[in-house]
């Protein structure tokens, strides 16, 4: 598929031919996208929520009353969960929420995410993503010309320093290098913006994966 290439000033800078294997998938599998998003968010979870178990509660371990003859249930400690101030039973403990996902599934999910943006008309290709100075106001003006309010910009192998500084104060706009491309960020932004270099790197990456398979 062909797509127009534009500059940051919204001027046309030619055309680019996008790979159908990466950007031209017609039937988008939402189940793959959901699996990959859950996998990404699970890895981000800190897993530091925790309750106190019986050996951590600061209460006496002395037997409350004699074993027999009271007419009540037998208890040996006020640390038990049924008493006020006692421990909790089967509560959360420190753990990792991450789980494994095959590389082929992750790769396929990313191709479907890229194709979904292209299919919706939410994919923009820039000639380059470099600024003359780290000016947020100037960058905002360029975004207005491009009609971008909520966008993920994949700037190439490295992010231009001026662009990084100018974009960090703009809400709903994130700038990442090629290595930062991921399904969750692609889907949560309204528009995906790729540079020519980013497109070439993405297509080369999936070409290598296909050859390896």
Buried (B, 14 or more C-beta within 10 A) or exposed (E): EEBEBBBBEEEEBEEBEBBEEBBBBEEBBEEBBEBBBEBBEBEEEEEEEEBEBBEEBEBEEEEBEEEEEEEEEEBEBBBBBEBEEBBEEEEEEEEEEEEEBEEEEBBBBBBBBBBBBBBEEBBBBBBBBBBEEBEEEBBBEBBEBBEBBEBBBBBBEEBBEBBBBBBEEBEEBBBBBBEEBBBBBBBEBEBBBBBBBBBBBBBEBBEEBEEEE
